[in-house]
């Protein structure tokens, strides 16, 4: 008889930070990359936020793979459909650990905390925040929306986040956004009229001018 068994193992994870010394930090952005990206490159897209008061923290997904064949460029993914519930549990615990590290170093009562998820990272941060119940000042879903599995009752899922400032961002030429994404945005707007929706002329990418707009908004 074939049996499916699981064990917990230790794994070394990495994340990247960029910003000023601790005493000067007034804003913390935790940013989660999309499918097939690496955090060391993703964090560079946020250089425009470097104003002497902002710290950017970029976790890297735990699962890595070659983007083409068996060598060359490497990317990472937060999860796949295979044993997905374990990947979700693992990355939620991983992000918990990063947040705990940050809280030991920074006084979050004096800091504006923004969590941004790009593409696959949008679903990732939503699942994490729903799991952890961590207060955030602003949630930015960029080229992505709430994952349908967060709760079978979509309205209940959104209500978990109603106290947060939520910003949804996408490029007008983004080929990755499907009709169901736009339908969910409409549904979210009905439940949360103050939902901020920002579009820019571009595709599936982080847009510097839009980042600055959010930072100063």
Secondary structure, DSSP 8 states (H G I E B T S, - for coil): --------------EEEE-S-GGG--EEEEEE--TTB-HHHHGGGGGGG-SSSEEEEEE--SEEEESSTTSS-EEEES--STTHHHHHHHHHHHHHHHHHHHHHHS-GGGSEEEEEEETHHHHHHHHHHHHH----SEEEEES----GGG-SSHHHHHHTTTTSEEEEEEETT-TT--HHHHHHHHHHHHH-TT-EEEEESSSSS--HHHHHHHHT-
